[in-house]
């Protein structure tokens, strides 16, 4: 074992060590309105994940949420972003912390084919 890791394991009475990551999330929200009704809300999250040994990874999430709009409104807005930014957007259903942990470990998060 590496010295600091050995000391940490001894201090923890040889219990299994758990990975710890920290997330900083900066959110920007935009409301799409029609006739003074909030139909759809867009949330753009900039997520910075910090892991052991000063490893940092950054990713972005775009969340589209139906407010007073219809399912059709939601489909139209989602389709717009998927069509316009198809080379840069990927559907990844996991929670932020799971995506962050995968990136910190050097792996790509699970992606859903949007076609």
N, C-alpha and C positions, 0 to 999 in steps of 0.2 A: 504493500500500500504506500501511496504518496504520504509524506509526513503529516501535513495538516489534516488529510482525510483520516489517517490512522488515529490521530488525537481526537478528532470529532467522533469517530466510531467508539473509541474508548470512553469518551465523555457521555455518550449515549448508551453505555453499558452493552455495546455490541448489537444494539437493535438496528433494524434496517434503516438506512438513511432514505429520506424522501426528497425528491426534487422540489425546489421552491422556485416559482417564477413570480414576477411582479408585472402587472399590466398598468399602463397609463393610457387612458382613453380620452381623446378630445373629440367631442361630438358637435357637428354642425347640422342643425335641423332646418328644413325648408318645407313650407306648407303650400300645397297646390290647391287653389280655391277656384270655385266657379259660382257666380251669383252669391257672393259672400258666405258660401258654405265651404268648410274645410273638407275637401274630398280625399286627398292623399297626403301623407307626410313622408318626406324623404329624410333619412338620417345618414350622414356620411361620418363614419368613425375612423379616426386615425389611431391605430393601436400600436403602442410600443411595448414589446415584451422584453423583460430583462431577466436573464437567467444566471446560473453560476458562472464564475470566472469572467464576469463583465460581458457576457454574450448578449447582444441586443439584436432584435429583429423587429422590423416594422411592416405592417400590412394595413390595408384599408378595407372597410366593410361598407357596403351600401345597403341599407335596409329600406324597404318600401312597405309602408303600412297603410291599410285602408282605414279612413276615419269615417266620414259621412258618405263616402263614395260607394259605388257599386263594385261588384266583382269585375265587371267589364272595365270600369275605370282603372282598377288595379292591374288588370291584364294589359291594357293599353300602355300604361306608364312602364310596367315591367318590360314589355316587348320593345318599347322605344329604347330603353337603356341597353337591353341585350342586343338589339340590332345595331345600334349606333356604336357601342363600345365592345362588340363581340370578341375582339382580340385581347381585351384587357380585363374583362369581367369573367369570373368563374363562379359557378354555384357551389358553395361550400356550406353544408348545413350545420356543421359543428358549432359549439359555443366558442366564444373568443379564446377562452383559456386553453381549450383543446387544440385549436389552431396554433396558438402561441407555443404550446409545449412541443407540438410536432416540428415547428420551424426551429425552435431552440435545439431540438435533437438532430436537426439537419435533414428532416424529412418534409415532404410536401403534404399539406392537409388533404383529406379526402375531397375529391371534386365530383360533382354530378354533371353529366353531359347535358347541356341545355338545348341540343338540337332535336 
